[in-house]
Amino acid sequence: MRDPGTPTLDQLRVFVAVIDCGSFSKAARELHRTQSVISYTIANLEAQLNVALFDRSKRKPTLTEAGKALLADARTVSLKVDAMRARAKTLAQGLEAEVSIAIDVMFPNCRLVAALQAFQQQFPTVALRLRIEALGAVMNLVGQRICQIGIAGPMLDFADTFQSQPAGSITMLPVAAPTHPLAQIKGIVPTEVARDYTQLVLTDRSELTAGQNFGVIALRDWRLGDLGAKHMLLRAGLGWGSMPEEMIREDLDTGRLVQLKLAHMISGEYTLHMINRLDEAPGQAGRWLMQYLLDHVPQS
């Protein structure tokens, strides 16, 4: 048997597109080609590699065992080439005109303000667009290329198209107003007791976390799209919920809020990740901002 040949990048992209689209015809529409061209390209790829990638006995494109093994390689090659082209583009363009960033609403305000001030001093001619969102909305903005950079929370698996780097974590504390019934309980609050009182929950404006509940145990909950509104309702005694420790430290010190010792959680860590698309690398100013934020992650 002859050695496998060298497939072209176009062949690998067509291979990946057929799987991602679910059929040869849909891949043809996605790539603006005829179905016969897609079929011919796949046949040539199989001939180059000396293996059958698809099981022809099935109506829907179904990978053979060899196809499954080689799909990951095809994705890797395609993504690496996209990343190289994106980096070359930013090097050729020099300083970009605008940087767009989406920040998780839990991100500490003092760190954000310091980063934005430093950026404006370093790049006074570069416009900065800022979005502050919750949960999956950050990843959604970066995935749809609305924002180039994101600092996202912990609840999502990042696709291969994303580069993800650890960006620290935030301590979350369950709290309530001192007048709230749960705040009157001395010691550990049983989960079944906390479940009977309204829980204030931050909700997601994207569809990425639809149907998922993060830390929700109460039988009744209020879904809020704004962390400031949640803070206000907590201080008014209208429910209980978790908040970033840094944001409520003054409330705890002055007694406007009380930390609850819940049986299932006394405190928790909300991890953060710096993300960007591999096929759309940030320019000089964007990379500087990313590195500044990573360099100023508090050491635990």
Residue frames as qw, qx, qy, qz and C-alpha x, y, z in Angstrom:
[[0.000, 0.889, 0.458, 0.000, 0.00, 0.00, 0.00],
 [0.398, 0.521, -0.035, 0.754, 1.35, 3.43, -0.93],
 [0.272, -0.278, -0.468, 0.794, 1.99, 6.05, 1.74],
 [0.103, 0.837, 0.508, -0.177, -0.76, 8.65, 2.31],
 [0.397, 0.512, 0.173, 0.742, -0.39, 11.81, 0.27],
 [0.173, -0.205, -0.337, 0.902, -0.58, 15.38, 1.54],
 [0.095, 0.737, 0.666, 0.065, -4.16, 16.71, 1.71],
 [0.170, 0.446, 0.092, 0.874, -4.83, 20.33, 0.85],
 [0.050, 0.126, 0.508, -0.851, -6.18, 22.84, 3.34],
 [0.513, 0.043, -0.214, -0.830, -9.29, 23.19, 1.18],
 [0.614, -0.078, -0.761, -0.194, -9.96, 19.45, 1.37],
 [0.306, -0.157, -0.752, 0.562, -9.68, 19.54, 5.16],
 [0.227, 0.109, 0.223, -0.942, -12.03, 22.52, 5.39],
 [0.610, -0.015, -0.461, -0.645, -14.62, 20.74, 3.24],
 [0.525, -0.095, -0.835, 0.136, -14.30, 17.61, 5.41],
 [0.106, -0.182, -0.607, 0.767, -14.94, 19.63, 8.58],
 [0.359, 0.079, -0.060, -0.928, -17.80, 21.56, 6.95],
 [0.572, -0.107, -0.699, -0.415, -19.65, 18.36, 5.98],
 [0.434, -0.258, -0.786, 0.357, -19.59, 17.19, 9.60],
 [0.034, -0.212, -0.378, 0.901, -20.47, 20.58, 11.09],
 [0.413, 0.091, -0.220, -0.879, -23.31, 21.15, 8.61],
 [0.616, 0.035, 0.675, -0.404, -24.65, 17.60, 8.83],
 [0.768, 0.445, 0.461, 0.004, -24.87, 16.87, 5.11],
 [0.523, 0.029, 0.428, 0.737, -23.07, 17.31, 1.80],
 [0.145, 0.713, 0.490, 0.480, -25.82, 19.57, 0.47],
 [0.330, -0.925, -0.176, 0.069, -25.75, 21.90, 3.50],
 [0.599, -0.461, 0.252, 0.604, -21.95, 22.06, 3.33],
 [0.434, 0.356, 0.491, 0.666, -22.24, 23.00, -0.34],
 [0.052, -0.886, -0.348, -0.302, -24.57, 25.90, 0.52],
 [0.528, -0.797, -0.012, 0.292, -22.33, 27.01, 3.39],
 [0.545, -0.368, 0.403, 0.637, -19.24, 27.00, 1.16],
 [0.422, 0.717, -0.045, -0.554, -21.08, 28.37, -1.92],
 [0.034, 0.353, -0.848, -0.395, -20.26, 25.35, -4.06],
 [0.763, 0.027, -0.373, -0.527, -22.22, 22.64, -5.81],
 [0.838, -0.342, 0.358, -0.230, -22.86, 19.34, -4.06],
 [0.933, 0.327, -0.050, 0.144, -20.95, 17.50, -6.76],
 [0.334, 0.717, -0.419, 0.446, -17.84, 19.58, -6.02],
 [0.510, -0.579, 0.477, -0.421, -18.15, 18.74, -2.31],
 [0.968, -0.033, 0.222, -0.109, -18.49, 15.01, -3.07],
 [0.767, 0.548, -0.194, 0.272, -15.53, 15.15, -5.47],
 [0.028, 0.756, -0.473, 0.452, -13.37, 16.93, -2.90],
 [0.716, -0.426, 0.453, -0.316, -14.14, 14.34, -0.21],
 [0.974, 0.210, 0.081, 0.029, -13.43, 11.49, -2.63],
 [0.546, 0.673, -0.330, 0.374, -10.05, 13.04, -3.50],
 [0.296, -0.686, 0.501, -0.436, -9.25, 13.49, 0.20],
 [0.902, -0.198, 0.337, -0.183, -10.03, 9.82, 0.88],
 [0.876, 0.434, -0.076, 0.196, -7.82, 8.84, -2.07],
 [0.210, 0.770, -0.428, 0.423, -5.00, 11.02, -0.72],
 [0.423, -0.552, 0.564, -0.445, -5.24, 9.48, 2.75],
 [0.389, 0.158, -0.900, -0.119, -5.88, 5.88, 1.62],
 [0.037, 0.221, 0.857, -0.464, -8.87, 5.59, 4.00],
 [0.185, -0.587, -0.621, -0.486, -12.65, 5.84, 3.81],
 [0.011, 0.126, -0.394, 0.910, -13.80, 8.79, 5.89],
 [0.572, 0.018, 0.166, -0.803, -17.56, 8.24, 5.49],
 [0.363, 0.122, 0.921, -0.069, -19.79, 5.18, 5.67],
 [0.244, 0.095, -0.478, -0.838, -21.59, 5.25, 2.29],
 [0.224, -0.308, -0.914, -0.139, -24.27, 2.79, 3.47],
 [0.092, -0.591, -0.583, 0.550, -25.95, 5.49, 5.59],
 [0.240, 0.819, 0.420, 0.311, -28.13, 8.31, 4.22],
 [0.193, -0.977, 0.075, -0.046, -26.67, 10.91, 6.57],
 [0.484, 0.630, -0.518, 0.317, -22.90, 11.49, 6.47],
 [0.826, -0.550, 0.088, -0.082, -21.56, 9.10, 9.11],
 [0.090, 0.775, -0.624, 0.039, -17.89, 8.95, 9.96],
 [0.889, 0.061, -0.442, 0.104, -15.97, 5.70, 9.84],
 [0.741, -0.592, -0.067, 0.311, -13.60, 4.95, 12.71],
 [0.606, 0.070, 0.158, 0.777, -10.79, 6.36, 10.58],
 [0.050, 0.690, 0.292, 0.661, -12.89, 9.44, 9.85],
 [0.540, -0.815, -0.199, -0.070, -13.50, 10.03, 13.55],
 [0.746, -0.389, 0.038, 0.540, -9.80, 9.79, 14.28],
 [0.479, 0.175, 0.267, 0.818, -8.80, 12.15, 11.46],
 [0.053, -0.847, -0.402, -0.345, -11.54, 14.74, 12.03],
 [0.499, -0.814, -0.072, 0.288, -9.77, 16.12, 15.10],
 [0.579, -0.212, 0.321, 0.719, -6.55, 16.48, 13.07],
 [0.260, 0.548, 0.492, 0.624, -8.41, 18.26, 10.29],
 [0.248, -0.918, -0.294, -0.096, -9.94, 20.71, 12.77],
 [0.599, -0.632, 0.074, 0.487, -6.57, 21.36, 14.38],
 [0.507, 0.069, 0.406, 0.758, -4.84, 22.10, 11.08],
 [0.087, 0.713, 0.477, 0.506, -7.68, 24.37, 9.94],
 [0.388, -0.894, -0.217, 0.060, -7.75, 26.30, 13.23],
 [0.616, -0.468, 0.165, 0.611, -3.98, 26.73, 13.32],
 [0.391, 0.291, 0.435, 0.757, -3.94, 28.12, 9.78],
 [0.115, -0.843, -0.406, -0.333, -6.80, 30.50, 10.67],
 [0.533, -0.787, -0.082, 0.300, -4.88, 31.65, 13.75],
 [0.585, -0.180, 0.294, 0.734, -1.71, 32.20, 11.69],
 [0.221, 0.540, 0.467, 0.664, -3.61, 34.22, 9.07],
 [0.295, -0.891, -0.327, -0.115, -5.30, 36.30, 11.78],
 [0.588, -0.634, 0.054, 0.499, -1.97, 37.04, 13.44],
 [0.493, 0.094, 0.392, 0.771, -0.38, 37.96, 10.10],
 [0.045, 0.755, 0.463, 0.463, -3.28, 40.32, 9.41],
 [0.407, -0.891, -0.170, 0.106, -2.84, 42.15, 12.72],
 [0.617, -0.393, 0.219, 0.645, 0.93, 42.42, 12.19],
 [0.376, 0.340, 0.466, 0.725, 0.39, 43.90, 8.72],
 [0.100, -0.824, -0.425, -0.361, -2.25, 46.37, 9.92],
 [0.256, 0.295, -0.395, 0.831, -0.31, 47.69, 12.92],
 [0.079, 0.157, 0.605, -0.776, -2.29, 49.58, 15.57],
 [0.002, -0.513, -0.816, -0.266, -6.03, 48.96, 15.27],
 [0.127, -0.436, -0.117, -0.883, -8.63, 51.75, 15.35],
 [0.645, -0.408, 0.076, -0.642, -10.88, 50.08, 17.91],
 [0.212, 0.111, -0.942, 0.234, -10.82, 47.40, 20.62],
 [0.664, -0.338, -0.158, -0.648, -14.03, 45.76, 21.83],
 [0.209, 0.159, -0.892, 0.368, -14.25, 43.80, 25.06],
 [0.677, -0.448, -0.330, -0.482, -17.05, 42.00, 26.93],
 [0.080, 0.341, -0.739, 0.575, -16.67, 41.63, 30.70],
 [0.464, -0.407, -0.787, 0.005, -18.51, 39.30, 33.06],
 [0.314, -0.774, -0.129, -0.535, -20.67, 41.32, 35.45],
 [0.814, -0.547, -0.142, 0.134, -18.95, 39.62, 38.41],
 [0.672, 0.297, -0.148, 0.662, -15.55, 41.07, 37.44],
 [0.405, -0.615, -0.340, 0.585, -14.31, 43.43, 40.19],
 [0.226, 0.946, 0.219, 0.082, -14.97, 47.09, 39.39],
 [0.311, -0.860, 0.291, 0.283, -11.65, 48.30, 40.75],
 [0.588, -0.179, 0.640, 0.461, -9.67, 45.97, 38.45],
 [0.467, 0.630, 0.548, 0.292, -11.80, 46.98, 35.47],
 [0.023, 0.995, 0.076, -0.067, -11.44, 50.72, 36.11],
 [0.443, -0.675, 0.445, 0.387, -7.65, 50.40, 36.54],
 [0.593, 0.097, 0.666, 0.442, -7.36, 48.47, 33.27],
 [0.346, 0.799, 0.446, 0.208, -9.49, 50.95, 31.32],
 [0.142, -0.967, 0.094, 0.189, -7.56, 53.93, 32.67],
 [0.522, -0.463, 0.565, 0.441, -4.24, 52.30, 31.82],
 [0.565, 0.380, 0.634, 0.367, -5.47, 51.47, 28.32],
 [0.216, 0.937, 0.267, 0.067, -6.58, 55.03, 27.62],
 [0.280, -0.863, 0.309, 0.287, -3.21, 56.36, 28.75],
 [0.558, -0.253, 0.674, 0.412, -1.31, 53.81, 26.65],
 [0.265, 0.269, 0.727, 0.574, -3.50, 54.09, 23.50],
 [0.143, 0.482, 0.321, -0.803, -5.27, 57.48, 23.50],
 [0.334, 0.321, -0.418, -0.782, -6.13, 57.21, 19.78],
 [0.244, -0.070, -0.941, -0.222, -7.74, 53.75, 19.97],
 [0.594, -0.285, -0.035, -0.752, -11.49, 53.66, 20.61],
 [0.039, 0.072, -0.957, 0.278, -12.63, 51.18, 23.26],
 [0.637, -0.251, -0.315, -0.657, -16.05, 49.52, 23.22],
 [0.041, -0.172, 0.866, -0.467, -17.13, 47.90, 26.49],
 [0.689, -0.281, -0.407, -0.530, -19.98, 45.47, 27.17],
 [0.164, -0.262, 0.806, -0.505, -20.77, 44.10, 30.64],
 [0.743, -0.059, -0.409, -0.526, -22.86, 40.93, 30.57],
 [0.620, -0.375, 0.589, -0.358, -23.67, 37.84, 32.65],
 [0.790, -0.013, 0.610, -0.064, -22.91, 34.13, 32.21],
 [0.678, 0.206, 0.592, 0.383, -23.00, 32.92, 28.59],
 [0.330, 0.918, 0.204, -0.081, -23.60, 36.36, 27.06],
 [0.199, -0.800, 0.446, 0.349, -19.87, 37.18, 27.15],
 [0.479, -0.132, 0.796, 0.347, -18.94, 34.07, 25.18],
 [0.481, 0.654, 0.583, 0.030, -21.83, 34.76, 22.80],
 [0.151, 0.954, -0.041, -0.255, -20.54, 38.27, 22.01],
 [0.232, -0.618, 0.660, 0.360, -17.03, 36.99, 21.30],
 [0.533, 0.124, 0.818, 0.178, -18.31, 34.00, 19.33],
 [0.435, 0.761, 0.481, 0.033, -20.41, 36.26, 17.09],
 [0.545, 0.203, 0.124, 0.804, -17.44, 38.64, 16.59],
 [0.133, -0.914, -0.264, -0.278, -19.30, 41.52, 18.23],
 [0.373, -0.869, 0.324, -0.021, -16.43, 41.75, 20.73],
 [0.595, 0.560, -0.566, 0.108, -12.82, 40.70, 20.15],
 [0.260, 0.245, -0.783, 0.510, -11.96, 39.93, 23.78],
 [0.657, -0.526, -0.272, -0.466, -13.98, 38.55, 26.66],
 [0.006, 0.275, -0.814, 0.511, -13.62, 37.81, 30.35],
 [0.689, -0.213, -0.460, -0.518, -16.13, 35.03, 30.90],
 [0.616, -0.460, 0.441, -0.463, -17.38, 33.08, 33.88],
 [0.240, -0.381, 0.892, -0.041, -16.99, 29.40, 34.78],
 [0.688, 0.157, 0.566, -0.427, -20.08, 27.67, 33.47],
 [0.750, 0.586, -0.042, -0.304, -19.28, 27.01, 29.83],
 [0.771, -0.099, 0.472, 0.415, -17.13, 24.65, 27.77],
 [0.156, 0.764, -0.248, -0.575, -15.16, 26.73, 25.29],
 [0.876, 0.454, 0.163, -0.028, -15.21, 25.48, 21.69],
 [0.779, -0.046, 0.247, 0.574, -12.03, 24.80, 19.71],
 [0.351, 0.725, 0.224, 0.549, -12.46, 28.15, 17.97],
 [0.306, -0.923, 0.038, -0.230, -11.67, 29.94, 21.26],
 [0.517, 0.280, -0.566, 0.579, -8.43, 30.55, 23.06],
 [0.592, -0.736, -0.196, -0.264, -9.05, 30.48, 26.82],
 [0.454, 0.316, -0.552, 0.623, -6.68, 31.55, 29.59],
 [0.476, -0.586, -0.590, 0.287, -7.28, 31.53, 33.37],
 [0.103, 0.597, 0.000, 0.796, -7.99, 35.06, 34.64],
 [0.049, -0.206, 0.601, -0.771, -8.40, 34.53, 38.38],
 [0.339, -0.463, -0.811, -0.112, -11.48, 33.94, 40.47],
 [0.260, -0.459, 0.106, -0.843, -13.96, 35.81, 42.67],
 [0.085, -0.128, -0.889, 0.432, -15.18, 34.77, 46.09],
 [0.418, -0.394, -0.426, -0.699, -18.97, 34.54, 46.21],
 [0.005, 0.019, 0.770, -0.637, -20.87, 34.79, 49.50],
 [0.258, -0.559, -0.722, -0.318, -24.54, 33.91, 50.16],
 [0.091, -0.037, -0.376, 0.921, -26.12, 36.89, 51.92],
 [0.174, -0.694, -0.646, -0.267, -29.40, 38.41, 53.06],
 [0.134, -0.661, 0.108, -0.730, -30.57, 41.55, 54.86],
 [0.069, 0.163, -0.792, 0.585, -30.38, 41.35, 58.67],
 [0.555, 0.041, 0.317, -0.768, -34.20, 41.45, 58.80],
 [0.671, 0.183, -0.580, -0.423, -34.55, 38.40, 56.55],
 [0.888, -0.341, 0.100, -0.290, -35.74, 35.19, 58.30],
 [0.917, 0.187, -0.234, 0.263, -32.64, 33.26, 57.19],
 [0.289, 0.590, -0.394, 0.642, -30.40, 35.87, 58.81],
 [0.566, -0.574, 0.241, -0.541, -32.09, 35.18, 62.16],
 [0.984, -0.105, -0.143, -0.022, -30.91, 31.57, 62.20],
 [0.315, -0.781, 0.539, -0.003, -27.84, 30.97, 64.33],
 [0.561, -0.275, 0.761, 0.175, -25.26, 28.59, 62.92],
 [0.100, -0.072, 0.812, 0.571, -25.65, 26.51, 59.76],
 [0.588, 0.287, 0.108, -0.748, -28.83, 27.07, 57.70],
 [0.579, 0.093, 0.807, 0.071, -30.20, 23.71, 56.46],
 [0.034, -0.041, 0.640, 0.767, -30.68, 23.52, 52.70],
 [0.088, -0.511, -0.829, -0.209, -34.33, 22.52, 53.08],
 [0.134, -0.745, -0.402, 0.515, -34.95, 25.71, 55.09],
 [0.104, -0.452, 0.300, 0.834, -33.20, 27.99, 52.58],
 [0.096, 0.190, 0.821, 0.529, -35.22, 26.35, 49.82],
 [0.014, -0.687, -0.718, 0.111, -38.44, 27.79, 51.25],
 [0.066, -0.807, -0.119, 0.575, -37.38, 31.43, 50.76],
 [0.590, 0.801, 0.102, -0.002, -37.15, 33.41, 47.52],
 [0.672, -0.296, 0.306, 0.606, -33.69, 33.22, 45.94],
 [0.301, 0.884, -0.078, -0.348, -32.44, 36.11, 43.82],
 [0.777, -0.010, 0.503, 0.378, -30.65, 34.74, 40.77],
 [0.079, 0.628, -0.369, -0.680, -28.64, 36.46, 38.03],
 [0.785, 0.399, 0.468, -0.077, -29.96, 35.38, 34.63],
 [0.444, -0.184, 0.573, 0.664, -28.37, 35.06, 31.20],
 [0.432, 0.640, 0.047, -0.633, -29.35, 37.23, 28.25],
 [0.298, 0.413, -0.746, -0.429, -27.93, 34.65, 25.82],
 [0.908, -0.013, -0.129, -0.398, -29.22, 31.18, 24.93],
 [0.472, 0.460, -0.735, 0.158, -25.94, 29.44, 25.79],
 [0.022, 0.118, -0.857, 0.502, -27.02, 28.49, 29.31],
 [0.631, -0.142, -0.157, -0.746, -30.73, 28.00, 28.61],
 [0.884, -0.188, -0.357, -0.237, -32.21, 25.35, 30.88],
 [0.659, 0.064, -0.548, 0.511, -29.22, 25.36, 33.22],
 [0.445, -0.855, -0.081, -0.255, -29.39, 26.49, 36.84],
 [0.556, 0.349, -0.493, 0.571, -26.21, 27.48, 38.61],
 [0.178, 0.042, -0.632, 0.753, -26.53, 27.27, 42.37],
 [0.498, -0.245, -0.094, -0.827, -30.32, 27.60, 42.34],
 [0.173, -0.067, -0.954, 0.236, -31.92, 25.56, 45.15],
 [0.289, 0.195, 0.458, -0.818, -35.03, 27.56, 46.13],
 [0.318, 0.467, 0.824, 0.036, -38.52, 26.56, 45.13],
 [0.229, 0.927, 0.298, -0.019, -39.18, 30.22, 44.24],
 [0.549, -0.243, 0.170, 0.781, -36.67, 32.47, 42.52],
 [0.275, 0.909, 0.113, -0.293, -36.53, 35.90, 40.93],
 [0.745, 0.186, 0.309, 0.561, -34.47, 36.06, 37.74],
 [0.042, -0.933, -0.013, 0.357, -32.59, 39.32, 37.35],
 [0.753, 0.530, 0.093, 0.379, -30.52, 40.53, 34.42],
 [0.164, 0.796, -0.226, 0.537, -28.69, 43.18, 36.44],
 [0.625, -0.103, -0.599, 0.491, -26.32, 42.61, 39.36],
 [0.009, 0.191, -0.263, 0.946, -27.04, 46.10, 40.74],
 [0.627, -0.302, -0.216, -0.685, -30.76, 45.29, 40.91],
 [0.799, -0.186, -0.567, 0.077, -29.99, 42.05, 42.73],
 [0.393, 0.073, -0.480, 0.781, -27.84, 43.97, 45.23],
 [0.272, -0.260, 0.069, -0.924, -30.64, 46.47, 45.84],
 [0.760, -0.280, -0.345, -0.474, -33.28, 43.79, 46.41],
 [0.704, -0.083, -0.607, 0.358, -31.00, 41.87, 48.75],
 [0.181, 0.097, -0.412, 0.888, -30.48, 44.96, 50.91],
 [0.476, -0.239, -0.070, -0.843, -34.24, 45.52, 50.91],
 [0.385, -0.132, 0.815, -0.413, -34.75, 42.07, 52.43],
 [0.742, 0.298, -0.033, -0.600, -36.75, 40.73, 49.48],
 [0.966, 0.193, -0.170, -0.036, -34.73, 37.54, 49.07],
 [0.582, -0.627, 0.459, 0.238, -31.36, 35.90, 49.55],
 [0.826, 0.554, -0.010, 0.104, -28.58, 35.12, 47.08],
 [0.767, -0.246, 0.127, 0.579, -24.86, 35.06, 46.37],
 [0.229, 0.973, -0.025, 0.027, -22.83, 38.18, 45.62],
 [0.673, 0.420, -0.314, 0.522, -19.15, 38.92, 44.92],
 [0.604, -0.539, -0.363, 0.462, -17.42, 39.51, 48.27],
 [0.367, -0.027, 0.042, 0.929, -15.64, 42.62, 47.02],
 [0.133, -0.463, -0.412, -0.774, -18.93, 44.26, 46.00],
 [0.577, -0.652, -0.359, -0.336, -20.66, 43.71, 49.35],
 [0.591, -0.009, -0.522, 0.615, -17.72, 44.06, 51.76],
 [0.056, -0.234, 0.225, -0.944, -18.93, 47.48, 52.97],
 [0.666, -0.332, -0.279, -0.607, -22.47, 46.10, 53.42],
 [0.807, -0.207, -0.531, 0.154, -21.13, 43.28, 55.58],
 [0.417, 0.088, -0.426, 0.798, -18.97, 45.65, 57.62],
 [0.212, -0.191, 0.139, -0.948, -21.87, 48.04, 58.28],
 [0.267, 0.173, 0.852, -0.414, -24.48, 45.31, 58.85],
 [0.535, 0.334, -0.106, -0.769, -26.66, 46.13, 55.84],
 [0.833, 0.180, -0.448, -0.270, -26.13, 42.53, 54.72],
 [0.623, -0.484, 0.584, -0.194, -25.37, 39.35, 56.67],
 [0.338, 0.374, -0.830, -0.238, -23.42, 36.36, 55.39],
 [0.886, -0.137, 0.079, -0.435, -25.46, 33.17, 55.49],
 [0.154, -0.414, 0.897, 0.010, -23.86, 29.89, 56.49],
 [0.830, 0.171, -0.138, -0.513, -25.79, 27.59, 54.18],
 [0.821, -0.243, 0.516, -0.018, -25.38, 23.86, 54.61],
 [0.834, 0.399, 0.302, 0.233, -24.58, 23.46, 50.91],
 [0.538, 0.510, 0.012, 0.671, -22.37, 26.58, 50.60],
 [0.399, -0.746, -0.213, 0.489, -20.70, 28.98, 53.00],
 [0.096, 0.776, -0.287, -0.553, -18.66, 30.55, 50.19],
 [0.835, 0.320, 0.414, 0.172, -17.76, 29.65, 46.62],
 [0.293, -0.460, 0.414, 0.729, -15.28, 30.53, 43.88],
 [0.608, 0.728, 0.261, -0.181, -16.44, 32.02, 40.57],
 [0.610, -0.232, 0.442, 0.616, -13.62, 31.37, 38.11],
 [0.358, 0.835, -0.008, -0.419, -12.87, 33.74, 35.24],
 [0.724, 0.071, 0.506, 0.464, -11.36, 33.11, 31.79],
 [0.117, 0.654, -0.264, -0.699, -9.87, 35.45, 29.22],
 [0.662, 0.306, 0.668, 0.148, -11.18, 34.42, 25.79],
 [0.272, 0.633, -0.271, -0.673, -10.77, 35.40, 22.15],
 [0.892, 0.400, 0.152, -0.146, -11.39, 33.73, 18.80],
 [0.670, -0.299, 0.483, 0.478, -8.37, 31.96, 17.33],
 [0.512, 0.429, 0.529, 0.524, -9.33, 33.03, 13.81],
 [0.070, 0.873, 0.182, 0.447, -9.59, 36.72, 14.75],
 [0.651, -0.235, -0.341, 0.637, -6.59, 37.61, 16.84],
 [0.131, -0.950, -0.193, 0.207, -6.68, 41.02, 18.59],
 [0.516, 0.730, -0.126, 0.431, -4.31, 43.68, 17.32],
 [0.448, 0.303, -0.467, 0.699, -1.50, 45.41, 19.18],
 [0.282, -0.388, 0.275, -0.833, -3.75, 47.41, 21.51],
 [0.852, -0.243, -0.174, -0.429, -6.08, 44.47, 22.16],
 [0.827, 0.053, -0.482, 0.286, -3.18, 42.18, 23.02],
 [0.190, 0.359, -0.452, 0.794, -1.81, 44.83, 25.38],
 [0.556, -0.366, 0.125, -0.736, -5.15, 45.05, 27.20],
 [0.926, -0.124, -0.324, -0.150, -5.40, 41.26, 27.49],
 [0.674, 0.166, -0.507, 0.512, -1.90, 41.02, 28.93],
 [0.091, -0.420, 0.343, -0.835, -2.55, 43.88, 31.37],
 [0.753, -0.331, -0.011, -0.569, -5.64, 42.12, 32.71],
 [0.930, -0.032, -0.358, 0.084, -3.78, 38.81, 33.03],
 [0.482, 0.329, -0.463, 0.667, -0.77, 40.47, 34.69],
 [0.196, -0.341, 0.351, -0.850, -3.01, 42.06, 37.32],
 [0.757, -0.322, -0.503, -0.266, -4.83, 38.92, 38.46],
 [0.440, -0.692, 0.410, -0.398, -4.63, 38.94, 42.30],
 [0.453, 0.277, -0.837, 0.133, -2.39, 36.20, 43.65],
 [0.778, -0.476, -0.239, -0.334, -4.15, 33.81, 46.02]]
